[in-house]
């Protein structure tokens, strides 16, 4: 270049390059500013450039003779140096991994030395991967460096999760900002599953195995974020407890159990060994997988509950949250229903069954999770159901069982007693006043639907209009009920049966509960063709959403889908 160009400033593109190499002087290496100053003050720029190249090029004597040879072949010096640089960078990054796997006393010292030499260049894109590799493998990054990374959004974004863990453990608010979107995503996914367009008794919300659920995106991300850091694990648990208390959303309880078992799958003993709920959750997880609590596992679970020592009662709060998980609750109540049927066949009393007493104890503990954590009174709730509710429920079970058996008998052997149309008063009262009794009553309705016992279902459904905390109109029960009712699809041809299901139950609260409206439409998408046109026409007028969309968007879309499906069915029927 001419002296004029050398003295007359730098091209804008070169200015960006000069800034990029701003950290070099701290390491005693010349950068673009030094070259600029040299060219500005020199009288012979070509000699100055040669001298700069000699002093700052690759310090390998045997290379000097090879560079002119590359020039003759038209290979630009930049291209050559860049390829050498890239190769050296990869070798250095590999060397960092080797150092990190070395002896503990040596690796810390070597990595810290390398960090001190490289960190000034952390903003240089070509060097940044090396710095991040060192930070990643350094078990304890110096506080000053962590603060610099945390203060720079770009650096924080690209640094490895191993480094972020060290930042998060002393910055709960920042960790909360990272975790919060994941927790929201988890809840959205669970709620979407409850409103799935599928309607089946075989493929429902509880169908995925625990192992499959733990492979979900949110659980895997949270597990990676926590790693082996007990402090971060405790923070996540505190977030889940707080959100559970604030929202009463039981899906947070599911995540609490899934997270622990995900860490168990990865054999993270640093966390599993200090979580007092680990072995209990592990045993319960096996029961959930089988959808049944057998005698052996029941004794193991009882051992954990009885093993809570005086002064450690707070563990009951976490155990209650584990048992409040809908998947755990589903397993417990299904096991209770099976136990009651076995007792009926053996002519045995419920209170004489230790397994049943344990199942009720665990169900009661799980159903009381919110109250226990909110009040901070860590004491198992009393079982008032055994002598009061169970006799009433068993009488209902006996009625239904007797009727089913009689239906199979020849006409001359049937008794003259008619099937009861009302329920025991105490049964209805406990459905309204006791959470555990209500949960058992709801699952008994599902059990009856599974047996296709239309008469028993017609007797039970009206009793669900008034239940404890409107549990019968919760998403989980309605999701299961709508799937179970598909087993009775042919019965929907009877307006009497439709009247019980819709007028006597679902439509009693759909106007005030958007979710009931949605579940009703979900069911009609599958059963509309079974119903009489006149009843269906009346039902459609009742279920038509308001004109303004707003919060009714999902209902409007479902209603439109139902209308389209009815019209399509009618057209096909006419063609046939």
Order of alpha helices (4+ residues) and beta strands (2+ residues): alpha-alpha-alpha-alpha-alpha-alpha-alpha-alpha-alpha-alpha-alpha-alpha-alpha-alpha-alpha-alpha-alpha-alpha-alpha-alpha-alpha-alpha-alpha-alpha-alpha-alpha-alpha-alpha-alpha-alpha-alpha-alpha
